[in-house]
Amino acid sequence: MLEDNWTTGTSYTTAANLVAQSNTYSFKIRSANSVGYSLYSEPYSIKAAQKPDRPDPPTTTMIGTSIKIQWFAPNYRG
């Protein structure tokens, strides 16, 4: 659970350190004032992923009567 927060006007921000690609992270928030804390919000989940990079064009090589098609997988980004 994250307990760090920063106040900027009326909004609050927290940062999750060490975010890893393809992991799903869930967050709940709550408010506090001079009389105590609120109940937690419903959970919000987000997956640390992006669209994969575009693959490079494939290369082709003739091997006898066959064609070898080769390409390198792009960064799949989670």
N, C-alpha and C positions, 0 to 999 in steps of 0.2 A: 504494500500500500504506500502511496506517495503522500508524504506529509509536508514537503517543501512547497511554498507558494510565494508569489510576488504580487503586490497590490499595485495596480496602475489605474487610478481613478476609481471606477466602479466595476472593473473587470479584474479577474484573477487568472494567473497563468502558472502552470507547473510544467516541469520538463521531465520526461522519462529518460533516464540515462541508459546507455547500452542497449538501444533498440536493435534487434536482429531481424534481418529479412525473413519473410514468410511466417513470422510469429504473429499471433493475434493477441492484442492487449486490451484489457477491460478496465474501465475506470468508473468510479462512483464519486460523487462530490457531496459536500454538505456545507451548510452555512453556520457561522458562529456570530453571536453578538454578546452583549453584557449579561444576558440571562442564560446563555448556554448554546448548545449545538442543536441543529435541526437533524431530522432523520436523513439518511443517505438517499441520494437520487437513485433512480433505476440505473442499472449498469449500461454503459455505452462501450461498444467494442469496435476496434479498428484493426485492420490487418496491415502490417508494415510491408507493403508491396507496391510495385509500380508496373506499368506495361513493360514487357521485355524489350531490349534493344533490337533494332532491325538487324537481321542476319546479313552477313556479307554474301555477295553472289557466289554460287557454287563454282567449282572448277571441274572440268571434265578431262578424262584421259582415255585414249583408245588402248585397250589391252586385247590384242588379237581381234576377235570378232565381237568383243564386249566393250561397253563404255563404263568407266568408273566415274561416278559422280560423288564429289566430296565437298563438304562445307564445314565451317566451324560454328559451333553453337554460340549464340550471343549470350550476354549476361541476362539471365532470366529474371533478375531483380525481385526475387521472392515469390 
